[in-house]
Amino acid sequence: AKAFAAADAMDASAMGVLQGGDVVVAGTIGDPPNGEDVWVSRFNSAGAVVWTRRIGNAAVDDDVQSMIVDSAGNVVVLATSYGGDLCDWVIKFDPDGNVLWQACYSGEHNDWAAQVVEVPGGYVIIGHLDIHAQLNRIDYEGNLVWARHIDSDGIDRDADTGRELQPDKTPYDSAFVGAAYADGEILVGGKRGLGEESDFWVTRLNSQG
């Protein structure tokens, strides 16, 4: 077991394994009043630090949500950035810790990211935008390929009568988890909430969303 500490508070959120067995850990570091940053560290098989990177903006909180090691051995970190409107912030590192690119994806309202998964030709960011479940498909260079809302029917009905139960409540949909098939199709799971009640949903999309 290894323990690691820094002058600022640290919170590990995700972990991946590189080819060869080195481990990459990503999380948040900093003091909330002064802004929290993304940190990523690579450790060898003996637990020694190979490299550490800290990236962020002063006085803005950045919260790591997900991280993957892709098929090429690059490290892809997904964070939520809280500067003004929320945005989905993706940072791609090579195995040596060099930043290959970074990009922020946002809409007209608040974005909240949950997971990044690799698909043929790039990645899909899973989360929600305002009251809609949201998927953003990007290529390996970070260019946006397509964006999709996923909504349930938005109506809470009695199972026997079909009567609308809470017509005065606004439903919302959130996506939390996903997986990719080899042909590029995407399986996504999320939640539809209405008032104090919620349901789980699963949907499957083709490679074009």
C-alpha positions as CSV (number, residue, x, y, z in Angstrom):
1,A,0.0,0.0,0.0
2,K,1.1,3.6,-0.7
3,A,0.0,6.9,0.7
4,F,0.4,10.1,-1.2
5,A,-0.1,13.7,0.0
6,A,0.3,17.2,-1.1
7,A,0.1,20.7,0.4
8,D,-3.4,21.0,-1.0
9,A,-6.4,18.7,-0.4
10,M,-6.5,15.8,-2.9
11,D,-9.4,13.6,-4.0
12,A,-8.8,10.6,-6.4
13,S,-11.8,9.9,-8.7
14,A,-10.6,7.5,-11.4
15,M,-7.9,5.0,-12.2
16,G,-6.6,3.2,-15.3
17,V,-3.8,0.8,-16.2
18,L,-1.3,1.4,-19.0
19,Q,0.3,-1.2,-21.2
20,G,3.2,-2.6,-19.1
21,G,1.3,-2.3,-15.8
22,D,1.9,1.3,-14.8
23,V,-1.1,2.8,-13.0
24,V,-2.6,6.3,-13.8
25,V,-4.8,8.0,-11.2
26,A,-6.8,11.2,-11.8
27,G,-8.6,13.4,-9.4
28,T,-9.0,16.9,-7.9
29,I,-6.5,19.0,-6.0
30,G,-6.8,22.4,-4.4
31,D,-8.7,24.6,-1.9
32,P,-12.3,25.2,-3.0
33,P,-12.3,29.0,-2.2
34,N,-9.2,29.4,-4.4
35,G,-10.2,27.0,-7.1
36,E,-9.7,23.2,-7.5
37,D,-7.7,21.8,-10.4
38,V,-7.4,18.5,-12.2
39,W,-4.4,16.4,-11.3
40,V,-3.1,13.2,-13.0
41,S,-0.3,11.0,-11.7
42,R,1.4,7.9,-13.2
43,F,2.9,5.3,-10.9
44,N,5.2,2.4,-11.8
45,S,4.7,-1.2,-10.6
46,A,6.7,-0.4,-7.4
47,G,4.4,2.6,-6.6
48,A,6.9,5.3,-7.4
49,V,5.7,8.4,-9.1
50,V,6.7,8.5,-12.8
51,W,5.1,11.9,-13.5
52,T,2.4,14.2,-12.1
53,R,0.4,16.9,-13.9
54,R,-1.8,19.7,-12.5
55,I,-4.0,21.7,-14.8
56,G,-6.7,24.2,-14.1
57,N,-7.8,27.9,-14.0
58,A,-7.4,30.2,-11.0
59,A,-10.5,30.6,-8.8
60,V,-12.4,28.0,-10.9
61,D,-13.3,24.6,-9.6
62,D,-12.7,21.6,-11.9
63,D,-14.0,18.3,-10.8
64,V,-12.8,15.0,-12.4
65,Q,-15.6,12.7,-13.3
66,S,-14.1,10.0,-15.4
67,M,-10.8,8.8,-17.0
68,I,-9.8,6.1,-19.5
69,V,-6.6,4.7,-21.0
70,D,-7.5,4.4,-24.7
71,S,-6.4,1.8,-27.2
72,A,-3.3,3.8,-28.1
73,G,-2.2,4.1,-24.5
74,N,-3.2,7.8,-24.2
75,V,-4.9,9.1,-21.0
76,V,-8.3,10.8,-21.5
77,V,-9.6,12.8,-18.5
78,L,-13.2,14.1,-18.3
79,A,-13.9,16.8,-15.8
80,T,-16.7,19.3,-15.1
81,S,-15.5,22.9,-15.1
82,Y,-17.5,25.3,-12.9
83,G,-16.4,28.6,-14.5
84,G,-19.7,30.4,-15.2
85,D,-21.9,27.9,-17.0
86,L,-20.7,24.3,-16.4
87,C,-18.9,22.6,-19.3
88,D,-17.6,19.2,-20.1
89,W,-13.8,19.5,-20.1
90,V,-11.7,16.8,-21.8
91,I,-7.9,16.7,-21.5
92,K,-5.9,14.1,-23.5
93,F,-2.4,13.2,-22.3
94,D,0.1,10.9,-24.0
95,P,1.7,8.1,-21.9
96,D,4.5,10.5,-20.9
97,G,2.1,13.1,-19.4
98,N,2.3,15.6,-22.3
99,V,-1.0,17.4,-23.0
100,L,-2.0,16.5,-26.6
101,W,-5.1,18.7,-26.6
102,Q,-7.9,19.9,-24.3
103,A,-11.4,21.2,-25.1
104,C,-14.5,22.3,-23.3
105,Y,-17.9,21.3,-24.6
106,S,-21.0,23.2,-23.5
107,G,-24.4,24.2,-24.7
108,E,-26.8,27.1,-23.9
109,H,-27.3,25.8,-20.4
110,N,-25.4,24.0,-17.7
111,D,-23.6,20.8,-18.7
112,W,-22.6,18.1,-16.3
113,A,-20.4,15.2,-17.4
114,A,-20.4,11.7,-16.0
115,Q,-18.3,9.3,-18.1
116,V,-16.1,9.1,-21.2
117,V,-16.0,6.0,-23.3
118,E,-13.9,5.1,-26.3
119,V,-15.6,4.2,-29.6
120,P,-14.2,3.5,-33.0
121,G,-12.7,6.8,-34.2
122,G,-12.9,8.7,-31.0
123,Y,-14.9,9.1,-27.7
124,V,-18.4,9.7,-26.4
125,I,-19.0,12.0,-23.5
126,I,-22.0,11.0,-21.4
127,G,-23.9,13.3,-19.0
128,H,-26.7,15.8,-19.1
129,L,-27.5,19.3,-20.4
130,D,-30.0,21.2,-18.4
131,I,-32.9,18.8,-18.0
132,H,-31.9,16.5,-20.9
133,A,-29.6,13.5,-21.0
134,Q,-26.7,14.5,-23.4
135,L,-24.2,12.6,-25.5
136,N,-21.3,14.3,-27.3
137,R,-19.3,12.3,-29.9
138,I,-15.8,13.6,-30.6
139,D,-13.0,12.3,-32.7
140,Y,-9.5,11.4,-31.5
141,E,-8.4,15.0,-32.0
142,G,-11.3,16.5,-29.9
143,N,-13.4,17.7,-32.8
144,L,-17.2,17.5,-32.2
145,V,-18.8,14.9,-34.5
146,W,-22.3,15.0,-33.2
147,A,-24.4,15.9,-30.1
148,R,-27.6,14.2,-29.1
149,H,-30.3,14.8,-26.4
150,I,-31.9,11.7,-25.0
151,D,-35.3,12.2,-23.4
152,S,-37.9,9.9,-22.0
153,D,-41.6,10.5,-22.8
154,G,-41.6,13.1,-20.0
155,I,-44.9,12.0,-18.5
156,D,-45.5,10.0,-15.3
157,R,-48.6,7.9,-15.7
158,D,-50.5,5.4,-13.6
159,A,-49.6,1.9,-14.8
160,D,-53.3,0.7,-14.8
161,T,-55.3,3.8,-16.0
162,G,-52.7,5.7,-18.0
163,R,-53.7,8.9,-16.1
164,E,-51.0,11.5,-15.8
165,L,-50.0,11.6,-12.1
166,Q,-48.0,14.8,-11.7
167,P,-48.8,17.2,-14.5
168,D,-47.4,20.2,-12.6
169,K,-43.9,18.7,-12.3
170,T,-41.1,19.1,-14.9
171,P,-39.3,15.9,-15.7
172,Y,-35.6,15.6,-16.2
173,D,-33.3,13.0,-17.7
174,S,-29.7,12.3,-16.8
175,A,-27.2,9.8,-18.3
176,F,-24.6,8.3,-16.0
177,V,-23.0,5.3,-17.5
178,G,-22.3,3.9,-21.0
179,A,-20.4,1.2,-22.9
180,A,-19.4,0.9,-26.5
181,Y,-19.8,-2.1,-28.8
182,A,-17.0,-3.0,-31.3
183,D,-19.2,-1.7,-34.2
184,G,-19.5,1.7,-32.6
185,E,-23.0,1.3,-31.2
186,I,-23.4,2.8,-27.7
187,L,-25.3,1.5,-24.7
188,V,-26.3,4.3,-22.3
189,G,-28.0,4.1,-18.9
190,G,-29.6,7.0,-17.0
191,K,-32.4,8.3,-14.8
192,R,-35.6,10.0,-15.4
193,G,-36.8,12.1,-12.4
194,L,-40.1,13.7,-11.7
195,G,-40.7,15.3,-8.3
196,E,-39.4,12.9,-5.7
197,E,-39.7,9.8,-7.9
198,S,-37.3,8.5,-10.5
199,D,-36.9,5.6,-12.9
200,F,-33.9,4.0,-14.5
201,W,-33.7,3.7,-18.3
202,V,-31.4,2.1,-20.8
203,T,-31.1,2.9,-24.5
204,R,-28.9,1.7,-27.4
205,L,-27.8,4.0,-30.2
206,N,-26.0,3.4,-33.4
207,S,-22.7,4.9,-34.2
208,Q,-24.4,8.0,-35.7
209,G,-26.3,8.7,-32.5
